[in-house]
């Protein structure tokens, strides 16, 4: 929406993210905020959107677009208490469109919120110790962490570091509380210093997370900054540090591309915050502020080189990186079904198609959160974990989920459980094609092809994005689909099942018939020619259907 605006000037003049938001919120003549304030609202976790399905009708009626707002609530590490969940559930009906969306970064999104209801929503989440500050904008976003507690003390330690990292990299401005919680202060109020971000924050968004092998559910190599937990038994020894990942690119612009992060060394746990701050300030000082399409940290690293980055990082942090420690990932999906926790209670990972919780599903989860679970945990794959259920209450939880058409035992196929889509149309202003509303039907057709070839129980990652920004991480899917225009997609193939290899463009700007014909052909080859336990993406590379990608620039080379 604000692509033509001078974003750097707006940030510099914003008085530490205040802008003219207080005035915009009180303007009764429009359902929108001032155009420059749409830049600032993002730092507060808020996107102004309009219903694109209604655009033409409203234009013909000489009405302004059907404006509303999306609010993203941060959930560092993905863990939500029952009290917090019940507050979020109430807000879905009281101020949003009746749904809750679980994001690919373990956050919660509300859609369809009117301008006048924004303060009420934010005050409600503040009352249960949640916020939306830095859920969007040119800052470090929601910090991800492997969410399922079967890792015991190692998971607990990693989750603690994820929360500490989130706190450390959260902007210090008081604008959020002034505007949303306490009311705007008088003109000339003190503007805080941002010791990490400075006056203009980062050139673009920044993403970070912590992975715990052998599960790469956070897709650590897609993060600007990642930490791979290295453990010995139940003791967290430290982290391998990864830098320079990122999924977004632009169609037809070869200077933009997805990139996998590089592993640069090992650190002890107490050095995590120092290293993180140094990486963020390097991006603050050297990131591209002239061209937002090349402003992500991956391009800073690509342009200046890994050796330069390590030297600058060690100089700023005064931490000497040790050699990376061995680790191994086996997959980037979620662990479904009931699992016994270390304390004897149980956890259940619940598949939520594309992260969308409708009213009937919310009703079941409300009862579960209120009566049975110790907490609700959001996974990086848009699913959730019901944790802390005692043995005698598992059956009741199963019944509640089945009543909401979420039967976990006889429900989704292995392919559907490994599918993911962004919101896309009608609310996202960047979407070029459908994603969330379309992928379920397309997966049904892909399931039919898989069954016909006898591979219906094979887990295969399928991810769809409505545009090339790649919020659903489609470039790390064995079958990736990226929107080009209504009903048209780029088809990418051959990523690794564990998230350690990007895919490559196989078909450019094709429709459903061509997509399914190509998948049908490849499923047939896979069924007859795969090796024992070989994954679909690995088969495509081994059989030379797709050349392996060594660098991100190769993803769109075809």
N, C-alpha and C positions, 0 to 999 in steps of 0.2 A: 504493500500500500504506500509506504513512504520511500520507495526505491529512488525517486527523483529528488528527495530532500537531501540536504547536506547534513548527514547523520552526525558527523564529527562535530560540526558547529552546534547542533542541537544539544549534544551531550555536554559540550564545553559550557554552554550558556544555561544549562538546566538547573543550576544551583543545587548540585548533588541530587539529581533525579526528581526535583520538584516541578520544573517546567511551569506550565500554567494549568496543571491538572485540577487544582482546586476550583478554578474558574470554569473549566470545561465541564466538570461534574455538575455544576449548578446552572448550566445553560439550558433553559427549558425549550428552546426553539428547535433542538435537534436531538436525535437519539445517539449521536456520535460525539466524540471529543475532537478538539482541534487537531488538524493534521499533524503538526509538529509533536503534539502530545501522544500520538500513536507510537512514536519512537520511545518515549519515556515510559508509557504504560507497560511495555514489554519487560523492562527491568523490574516492574512490580508484579510480574507474572501474568499479565493481562494482554490479550490480543483483541483488537477491534475487528469484527468480521461482519459480513452480511450474507443473507441467504441467497446464493447464486441461482437457485431454482426460481426465485421470485424477481430477479433483476429486470428482465424484459417487461414483465407485466407492470411492475411498479414504475418503470421508466415511461411506459406508454400512458400511465395514469398520472404522470408528472408528480410522483411521490419520491422522496429520497429512498435510497436502498433500505432494506429491512435490517438495520443495524442491530447487533447484539454483541456480547463479549464472551470470549473464552477465558477462563481463569484456570491456571495450572497451579496446583498445590504441591509444594515440595514435600517429599517423603525420603529424607536421606537414609539410604540403606533399605528402603522399602517396607519398614515395619510400622504398623498402625495399631494403636491400642483399641480395645472395644469402644471406649468412650469417644475416641476420635472418629471411628468408623460410623457410629450412630449419628454423630454430628454431621458428617459428610452426607449420610443417607438422607437426613432431614432437608439439607440444603438442595438436594437434587429435585425435590418436589416444591420447595418453598420459593426458590429463586431461579432455578435452572429449568431445563427442558424435560426433566423426569429421568434422565440417564446419568450414569457416571461412566467415564472412560478411563481405563487404565492405560497408561502410556508405555512406550518402549524404553523409558528411562525410570521406571518404577515410581512415577508420579500419578496424580489424579487430576483429571480435567473435567470442568463443568462447561457446558455449552448453552447458548441461548439466554445468557444473563443480561437483563436490562441495565442500562447505565445507572439508574437510580437504586438498583439493588446491589451494586458492587460493594459499597461500604458495609452493608449488612452481612454479606457473605464473608468478607475479610474479618470483620469483628467476631463472627461466629467461629471461624477456624482459629483465630487468635485465642479465643477463650479456652480452646482445648490444646493450646501450645503447638499450633501449626501455622504456617505462613506460605505466601506465594512469592515473597521477595527473592529475586534472582532465579526464579524458575524459568525465565526467558531473558533475553537481552544479551548485551556484549560483556558477559561475566561468566564465571564458572557456574554451570547449571547443576541440577540435582545430582548428587554424588551417588553412584550406583555401587551395589555390593551383592555378591552371591547371597541369596536370601534364605535358602533352606537350611534349617539349623542342625541337620544331621552331622555336620562337621564338628559339633560340640564346641569345646573351648577355642579352637582355631577360628570358627565362625564368629563366636562372641567377640574375640579380639579384633577380627577384621571389621566387624560391624561397628565396634567402638571407634576404630580409626577412621572409618567412613564418615561417621557423625562428627568427629573432631575436624576432619578435613573440610567438611561442609561448613562448620562454624568458622573455621579459619579463613575461608575464602568468600564468606558472605560479605557483601558491601556494608560499610559502617554507617552509611547515611541514615539520618533520622527521618527522612522524607516519608518512608513507608508508614511509620507510626503516626506521624503528624497528619497525613492526609486521610488515612483509612481508619485509624483507631481513635486518635485523640482530637482530630480536627485540625485544620491548617493553622499554623502559627502566623503572627502578624508579619507583614513585609519587613525584610531586613533581618530576619532571624539568622542565627549563626549557621554557616555552612561548614560541615565537617570536612576534615582531611581524610582522604582515602589512601592509607599508606601503601596498600598493595596495588590498587587500580589507578590512582591518580585522577585528574580532573576529567579525562575523557574515557576512562575505563579501558576495555580491551578493543582491538579493532573489530572483532567478531565474537560470536559465542565460543565457549570453551567447555569441554566435557571431560569428566574424569570418573574413575571407578576402580573397584578392587575385585579381582577374581580369585577364586580358590580352586586350584586344580584338584581333581581332574575335570571339573565342570567350568566351561567358558560361557556361562549363561549371559554375562554382561557384554560379551563380544569385546574383550579387552583391547583387541587390536584396532577397533573402530574408535577408540577414545583418543582425544588429544593427549591425555596423560593417564596412564594406567599403572596399576600395581598388582603384580601376581604374587599372591601369598606363598611363601616357602615355609613349610612346616616339617617338624620331626615329631611324629606321634601327635600329642596334643599341645605341643609347644610351637608357637609362631616364632620362627627364627628371623624373619624379615621379608623383604619384597624385592622381586625383580621389577625394575622400572621400565615402562614402555612409553615412547613419545612419538607424536606425529601422525596419529590415526585420524580418519575422518571420512564420512561417506558422501558428502555432497559434491555435485558437479553441475555443469550447465550443458544442455544439448547443443551440439555444434561448436563448442568452444574447447579445443584440445588442451588449452592451458589450465583447464579445470578437470579434476579427476578424483575418484576415490583413492584412498591410500591406507595401507596397513601400517600400524605403528612399528617402530624398531625397538628391540630390547637393548638397553644401553648399559645395564649393570645391576648390581645387587646393593641394597641398603639395609641397615638395621631399622627396626620399627621406629625408634625415637628420632630418626632422620626424615621421616615421611613428610611432615609439615614443612620443614626447611627446604626440602627438595621441591615440593609442590609450589611453594611461594616463589622460589627462584625460577621455575619454569614459567609460571604465570607472568612474572615481571619481565622475563626475556621476551615473551610474546607481546606484552604491553609496549616495550621499548623498540622492538624490531619488526612487529607485524605490519602488514601493508594497510595503510590508512587511506590510500588513494583509490584502490579498486576493491570493493567489498566482495567481489566474486573470488578474489585471491587473498582474502584477509585472514583465513583460518591458519592455525599454527602449522598445519601440515605443509603449507606452501612456504612458510618461513623456514622450516627445516629443509624442505626440498631445494630451496634457492641457496641456502647458506651452507648446508652440509651437516652431516652427523658429527664429524670431528669438531667443527666450530661449536656446535650446540653443547657437546660434552665439556669442552674447555670452558665455555661461558658459564655453564651450569655449576661446575666444580668451583670456579672462581667466585661466583655469587654466593653459593651455599656453604663454601668451605667444607664440603663433604666430598671425600674421595670415593668414587664408585668402585666397588669390587666387581670381580668377574661374575656374570650371571650364574645362578644356581640351576641345576637340572629341574625340569618340570615336564608334565605331559597333560594335554587336554584330550578328551575323548568325544566331546560334543558340546554344542552351544544351546541345547534345548533344556526343558525343565524335566524334573524327576516326578512323574505322575504317580497317582495312587497313594494309598496309606503307607506311611513310614513311621517306625517307632523312633521317638526322640530319646536322647540320652537319659532323661528323667523318668522314662517309662510311659509318658503320655504319647499321643500320636499327632501326626501332621498329615494333611491331605492337600495335594496340589490339585486345584480345580481349573480345568480348561475353560477359558473365557474367549469366545471367538472374537478376534480383533479388539479385545479389551473392552467391549461395550456391554455394560450392565443395565439391562432394561428393568422396568418396575417389578416384574414377577421374579426375576433373579435377585434383585435388591431385597425383596421381601424375605426370601429364604436366607440370604446372608445377614439380614438384620437380626433374625432370630438366632442364627448361629453365633454371631458376634455377641449378642446379649446373653445367651444361655450356655454356650458350650466352649467357645474358643478363648485362649489366653491372649491371642492377638491375630491380626490379619496381615499377611505379608504379600507385597506386590512383587511379581517376578519381572525380569527384564524382557520377557516374551509376552507381556500383556495378560498374564494369568495371575492367579492368587493362591496363597497357601493359607489354609485354616490350620492354625497351630495350637498345641496345648489341649487337645481333646482327650478325655480319659476313656479308657477301653470300653466301659459300659455305655458310652454315649455315641460311639461311632455309628451305630445303626440309625440313630435319630438324625444325625447329620446327613447320612446317605439318603434317608427318606425325604428330608427337606430339599436336598439338591435335585432328587428325582422329580419332586413335585414341581420344580421350576424348569423341567426339561433339561436338566444338567446331570443326567445319569453318567457317572464317571466310569463305571465298569463296562457298560454296554454302549457307550456313547461314541465319541469322535474316533475317526481312523487315525493311524499313525501319521499319515500325511497331513491331515487337518490339524492334528496336535502340534505339528511343526510349521504351521502357516502363520502369517502375520501381515497386517496391513495398516497403513496410516489412515487418518480420518478422511483426508481428501475432500471431494465434493460432498455436500454443497457449501460447507462453511469455510474451508481453507482457501484463502485468496491466491495461493500459489499453485493449486491443483490444476493439472491439465487434463486429467482423466479420473475416472472413478477408482476407488481402492476398497475402503471398508465395506461399502454397499455392494460391491461386485464380487470380491474375492470368494465369499462363501459359495456362490453359484459356480464359479469357475473351478473351485476345488472339488465340487461334486462331480464335474465332468472329468477332472484329472483322476479322481478316485475310480471312476468307471473304467478309465483306460488302464489304471494300475491293476484292477481286479481282472480285467480281460487278459492281461499278460502274466497273471499269477504273482504279482509283487505288491498286492494290496496291503500287506502287513509291514512293508518296508518303510521305515521313517525317512522321509525326504523333505528337506527344507524348501518351502515355497513362500516367497515374500513379495508383496506388491506395494508400490509407492505411486501416488498420483502425480508426482513430479520428480525430477532428478535430484532433489535435495536429499532424498534417501532416509527419511526419518525412521522407516521400518527396516533399515539396514539391508536393502535388497541386494546389494553388491556382495553380500556374504551368504547368499542363498544358493543352494544347488540349482534351483529354478528361481530366477529373479525377474520381476516384471516392473518396468518403470514407465509411467504415463508419458505419452507424446501429444495426444489429442483425444477427444471423446471416442472411446472404443479402440484406441490405438496405443500400442505399447512397444517398448524395446524388450526383447527377450534375452536374458543373460543366463549363462549356464556354466557349471563346473566349479563352483566354490567348494571348499572343504567343509565337511559336516561339523568339524570342530572349530570353525571360524578362523583358521590360520591361512587361508588362501582365498583371494578374491575370485569372482567369476569373470567371464568375458562375454562381450556382445556377440550373440549368435544370429539374431534376426532383428532388423531395424524397422520400426514403425509398422507393425503388423497387427491384424485383428484377431479375434478369437479363433476363427477357423484355422488360420495359419499357425497360431500358437498350439492348438490342440493337435493338429496334424504333425507338427514337429515333435511334440512330447510323445505322441503315439509311436512314432518311428523310433525314438530313442528308448522308450520303455521296452519295445520289442528287442532291441539290441542288448539292452541291459539284462533282460530276463534270460536271454540265451547265452550271453557272453561274459557275465560277471564271475568273478572269483568268489570263493567262500568269504562271507562277511564283508565284501567290498561295498563301499558306499557309492551312491549314484554319481556324485560329483567326481569322485576318484576314478570311477570307471570311465567317465567321459574324457578325462585327461589321459588315462592310460591307453585307451583305445584311439586316441588322437582325434576324437570328435571336436574337442576344444583344446587349444594350446594352453598350457599353464601360464598364469599371470605372474611375472616376476616383479613388475613395478606397476603402480597405479595408472600410469599413462597408457598402459596396454589394455585396460578394461574396455575402452570404447573403440579400440583399434579393429575389432572384429577378427 
